[in-house]
């Protein structure tokens, strides 16, 4: 059976911010000042749900550690990273991946400033162990957080920060091997995002990945492999905005949504019905989008950027699923910077979104 997806039902209804209103729920003790800490502070970039424990979510604040909520993101406590290697986790910048387990979740942290490399907690973010990436697979230790195989929580993929490499681990991050990239993927100074595509079969999912380059004008684009990186096929020119990308796959029927810029089909959201082999444009084409996510009935996309709070249009758009009809662009209230990542949970009555919006903090939306 695959690992739990991005939301789960629960019979208890959580405390709620207003329905249909994006609300800033950043803890008052988290600094969003770009100059806070030992290096640049880009705020909150990642947020993840522990779907085996409904209502439990985590985010990492740059230079301020791991924070936890147990009430669907209404309130937060932190930093909870107080044990082994806490000082490294609490003084670094990067992101986290939350892997639900029967007990406390596993949390991977990967940093691009501060204590570089991959860090792993098996007790919900309290204690961390560092796993080094051995050259020449990784010439430096700054990496983006790993993606996790939906059928095997020890199978990870990871890309380098502004470096051309793809790494794979089959033992939960302890050791890594290098994946050969097609020469057309070798983007100088860019950071790619890599995703597993769930085919409904554990064997083929293990080898089916989608790689999306950072924006360069469409030169490098989106690539796909179905054999674990032995060969790659360029499937579109779409590229993600700097530092952020989130795709959405609702099930194992073949439907996948991605978003970004420079596709010949148009900016914004693309939809595939064959596990990412071919694409069609859906949604609006007025600008790029960074992330795409959904509830049970609606799909959403938005634009996020790590610099310029108050000057970045979140460009929120939405449509009824399956996303092939009319999309509208509602105003996201007081939100002044769009998300890098959105986590989706279900409180027993409503779908709840928690978005990590860089220096605009953590935001919450309860779908009416």
N, C-alpha and C positions, 0 to 999 in steps of 0.2 A: 504494500500500500504506500502511496506517496505521503510525504510529510504534510502536515496541516497547511492549508492555504492561508490567504491573508485575512480571513475573518471567520468567526465561529459564533454560533448561537449560545445564548445563556438565558436562564429564566429570570435573572435578577436585572432590574433596570438601574443603570448607574445614575448618580447625580448628573445634572445636565446644565450646560450652558444653553442659551436660547436656541430654539429650533431655527434652522435656516439662516444663522448668522455666524460668520467667521469671527471667532473670539480669540484674542491673544491670551494664552494661558502660561506664558513664560514665568517661571519662578522669579520673584523679586530679587533673590540673591544671585541669579545668573547674570553676569555682565555681558552685554551685547556691544560694548565699546570696542571698536576695531583695534584699539591700542592696548587692550587689556592683556596681561600675561607676558610671558617671555618672548612671544612672537606675534605675528599677525593673528588677529581674532576674527574669523569669519562666522562666528556665532554657532548656530545649530544646523548641521548639514544632514544628519541622518536620524531617523526614528524607526523603531521596530516593535512589533507586537509579539508577545508570548502567547500564542494562540491556544496552548494547552491550559493556560490559566486566564480565562476571560477577564478583561479589564486591566491586565498588566502590560505595560509598555515601557520602553527604555529610549533615552536619547543620550548622545554625547555632546557636551558643550565644549567648544574649543578652549583648551587650557583650564578646564573646570570639571573634567571627569564625567562619569556615568550617572544619569539621573533616572529615577523609576517612578512610575505611577501605578496604583492598583485600583483606580476608580475611573478607568477609561479616559485618562488624560485630563481630568478636571484639576487635580492637584498633583504635585511632584515633590519627591524627596531626594536629596542628594548633597554631595556626591555619595553614591553607595560604594564606589571604588575606594575602599578604605584598608584593604589588606595588602598582600604581597604585591609589590611593584605599583602600589597606588600612586606614588609620586610621578612615575612615568606616564601613567594613564591620565593623571590630572593636570599635566603640564604640556600636553601635546595636542596637535590639531589633525583632524582626520574624520573618520566615521566608523560606525559599528554595523555588524550584521547579527541579528538575533535569531538563534536556532532553537525552537521550542523542543523541550524534552519532557518526560514524565515528571522529573524532579525540577530543580532549578534549571533555567535555560542556559545553553552555551552562548556566550557572546564573544564574537571576534571583533577586535579593534585593529585598524590599520591606519598608520599615521604618515603624513607627508612633511610634518614639521615637529620638532621635539624629539621624542624617543621613537625613532623610525622602526619600520618592520611590522610584522604580524604579532599580535598579542591575543591570547586565548584565556577566557574564563569559563569554568564549568560549574560555577556556583552563583550564577546570576549577576556577575559583574563585580564581585567583592575582591577576589584574588585573580591575578593574571600571570601567565607564563609567556615568555617571549620565544618565538621561533625564528631563527635567522634564515635568510634567503641567500644561498651560497652562490657567489659568482662562478662562472660567467652568466648564470641564469638571470641574475639581477645585479647589475653593476653597482647600484646603490640600494638602500633598504626602503626607500619611500614608495609605497604601494597604495592602491585603492583597495577598500575592503573586499573580501571574497564573496562570490556567489556560491550558493550551496545547491547541490543536486537534490531535487525534490523527492528522490527515492533512496538517497544514501547521504546521510548527514556528514559523513567523513570525506565525501568527494567535493573538492573545492576548486574553483577557478579564480584567478586573480590577475590583474593587469598592473603594469608599472605606471607610476606617476610621471608623465611627460617623458616616457621611455617606451621603446618598442619591444615589449616582451609580454608573453602570455605564460602563466605558470599554472600547473595542475598538481593537486595533492590528493592522495587517496587514503591518507591516514589522519585526517583532521588537522592538517597544517603542520605536522611535525617534519615532513620531508616534502620536497617539491621537484618536479621535472619541468623542463622547458618545452613548450609547444612551438613547432615551426610555423612561421607566419608566411603568407604569400607576399611576394615583393611589393605588390600593390597596396598592402596594408601598412607599409613602413613609413609612418608619418613622423617627420622630424619635430620633436618637441610637443607632441600632443598626447593626451591621455584617453585611451579607448575605454569603453564599457563592454563587458562580456556577460551574456546571459545564457542559462540553460533554457531550451525549448522543450516543454513537456509533451511528448508524443503519445502518452498513455501507456507506454511500455518502458520498463526500467532500463532495458538494455540499449534501446535506441535513444532514449532521453540522455543517457550517459554520454553519448557521442554527438548530440545535436545541439549546437551552440550558435548564438547570434552575436556578432561583434560590430559595434558602432563607433566610428571614429569621431574625434572632436572636430568641431566646425573649422573647415578650411576653404569653403566654397564648393564643396562637393567632390573634391579631388579623390578622397580616400573612401568615403561612403560607408555602406553597410555590407558585411560579409557573413556568409553562413557555411558551416561545416556539418556534415552528417556522419563523419567518421573520426571524430575526436581530434580534428586538426591535421589529419594527414593530407587533406586537400581542402581548399577554401573556394567558394564561389561568391563573386560580388553580385548582390541581389538588388541594390538600389544605391543612389548617390546620397541618401539622407545621412546627415551627421548631427551629433548632439551638441547643444550649447556647452560652453566651458564648464567643466567640473560636475555635471549633473546629467543623469539619464535614468528614466524609469519606464519599463514597458509593462503591458498588462496582458495576461493570458487567462481568460475566464474559465477554461476547462481544457479537455484534451481533444476537442473536435477539430483542431487545426487553426482556430481563430487566434490571432496575435495582433496587438496594437503596439506601434512604436510612434515616436514623435521627434521632431527636430527641424532641420533646415536643409535646403539645397536639393531636395528630391526633384526630379524632373516632373513629378506628379503634383508638386506644390509644397509649400511650407506647412508645418503642422502635423496632424495625425494621419498615419497610414494604417491600413488594415489588411491583414493576410488571412486567407482561409485554408492555406496549405502549409502551415507550420513555418511560415517565413520565406518560402521559396519565391512567391510573387506577391505584389502589393497593389492596393488601390487606395486613392486618397479619399478620406472622409473628413468631415469637420470643416473648419474655416481655414483660409489660406492667407489671412491678413498678416501673420507673423509666425515666427518660430514658437514652438512649445518645448518644454523640458521634460515634463512628467505626464504620465497618463495612468489613471486608476479608475475604479468603478465600485458601485454598490451592486445590489442584486438587480436593479432596474435602470440605472443611469450610468453613463460613462462621462468622465471629466478629463480635462487636460489644462495645464497651466505653464507659465513661463517663470523660471527662476534664474537669478544671476547673483554671484557672490559679492558684487560690489555695487554700491549706489542705493542704499536704503532711502526710500522716499522718492526715488526717480525711476524705479523699474516698474513697468506695468505688468501685473501678474497675468494678464491676458487669459483669464479663466474662461473656459468654454465647456459646454455640456450638451448631451443629447440622450434620448432614450436608447437603451440597448435594443438591438444589436449595434447601434452606432452608425447605421447606414442612412439614417434620415436627416432631419433638420437639426443643426447645431445652433445654439444661442450663446451669447456672451454676457452673462450676468455680472454685475459689479460686486467684487468680493469685499464690500464694506470698507473697513479701515485698513485692510491689508496693503502694505506699501512695498512689499517685495515678495515675489512668488517663491514656491517651494523647490527644494532640492530633492525631497522625498516625501511621500504621503503614505501613512499606514492606515489601514481600514480595519475596524472592528465592529462587532454587532453586540449591542447591550441587551438584547432580548426584545426590544421595541423598535429601535432605530439603528441605522448604520451611522457610525461615528468616524470622522476623518481627523487624523492628527498630522499636521504638516510641519516639516522642518524648513524654516524660511530664512536661513542664513542669519544676518544681523537684525532681522525683524523678529527672530525668536521662534517659539513653538505656538502653532495656532490650532484651534479645534472647531469643527463644524459638525452639527448634528443634522442629518438629512431629515427633512419633514416627512 
